[in-house]
């Protein structure tokens, strides 16, 4: 409503009253909801899947990593964050310092028996489902230090390992191949029974 100069307050009130009365008289019954668009969208956008496939799709594309880096393999993993290798494409750019926010622990480097209880504690604090990738000869079998009295001959002695990435140290390309294997393993996991691997 436009107010003209020189109108009195009574004229303004009368004009507003007419507009409101016209609106009230035209709004006797509710307007019908235009639902034609809904039928068309439903025809084009229905996707059928299983709960397992949907959950696993989300899990494999948003892996948050807890780091347990004790030696030289660390630098090969750090290279993965560079633009050349870009682990962000797997949803792994978030490296967590809290085990309660992570679902993958990447173990890299020599593990001593003195450090083993802390690694086990970190693994135990992670929420299910959780996975472990052991990279490098030391992470898999103790490497050249396996015969030492103070070295754990592989992380698999204290926590279950899902994927092994061999090398001393393994190249970033090999770590990416290990991550791809882990993503494949996550893809075939089922919430109704124990994890299945293909």
Long-range contacts (C-beta under 8 A, 24 or more apart in sequence): 51-191, 52-189, 52-190, 52-191, 52-192, 55-191, 56-186, 56-187, 56-188, 56-189, 57-187, 59-103, 59-129, 59-186, 59-189, 60-183, 60-186, 60-187, 61-90, 61-91, 62-91, 63-90, 63-91, 63-92, 63-103, 63-104, 63-131, 63-179, 63-182, 63-183, 63-186, 64-92, 64-94, 64-95, 64-96, 64-101, 64-102, 64-103, 64-104, 65-92, 65-94, 65-95, 65-96, 65-102, 65-104, 65-105, 65-106, 66-96, 66-97, 66-98, 66-99, 66-102, 66-104, 66-105, 66-106, 66-122, 66-126, 67-95, 67-96, 67-97, 67-105, 67-106, 67-108, 68-105, 68-106, 68-107, 68-108, 68-119, 68-122, 69-106, 69-108, 69-109, 70-108, 70-109, 70-110, 70-111, 70-115, 71-108, 71-109, 71-110, 71-136, 71-138, 72-109, 72-136, 72-169, 73-108, 73-109, 73-135, 73-136, 73-138, 73-139, 73-169, 73-170, 74-108, 74-109, 75-169, 76-108, 76-135, 76-136, 76-167, 76-169, 76-170, 76-171, 76-172, 76-175, 77-106, 77-108, 77-135, 77-172, 77-175, 79-172, 80-172, 80-175, 80-176, 84-172, 85-172, 85-173, 85-176, 87-176, 87-179, 90-179, 90-183, 92-179, 99-123, 99-125, 99-126, 100-125, 100-126, 100-127, 102-126, 102-130, 103-127, 103-129, 103-130, 103-131, 104-130, 104-131, 104-132, 104-133, 104-182, 105-130, 105-131, 105-132, 105-133, 105-159, 106-132, 106-133, 106-135, 107-132, 107-133, 107-134, 107-135, 107-139, 107-155, 107-159, 107-161, 108-135, 108-136, 108-139, 108-169, 109-136, 109-138, 109-139, 110-138, 110-142, 110-143, 110-145, 110-151, 111-138, 111-139, 111-142, 111-151, 111-152, 111-155, 111-158, 112-150, 112-151, 112-152, 113-150, 113-151, 113-152, 114-150, 116-152, 116-158, 119-155, 119-158, 119-159, 120-158, 120-159, 123-158, 123-159, 129-186, 129-189, 129-195, 131-162, 131-163, 131-182, 131-185, 131-186, 132-159, 132-160, 132-161, 132-162, 132-163, 133-161, 133-162, 133-163, 133-164, 133-165, 133-175, 133-178, 133-179, 133-182, 134-161, 134-163, 134-164, 134-165, 135-165, 135-167, 135-169, 135-170, 135-174, 135-175, 135-178, 136-165, 136-166, 136-167, 136-168, 136-169, 136-170, 137-166, 137-167, 137-168, 138-168, 139-164, 140-164, 140-166, 143-168, 144-168
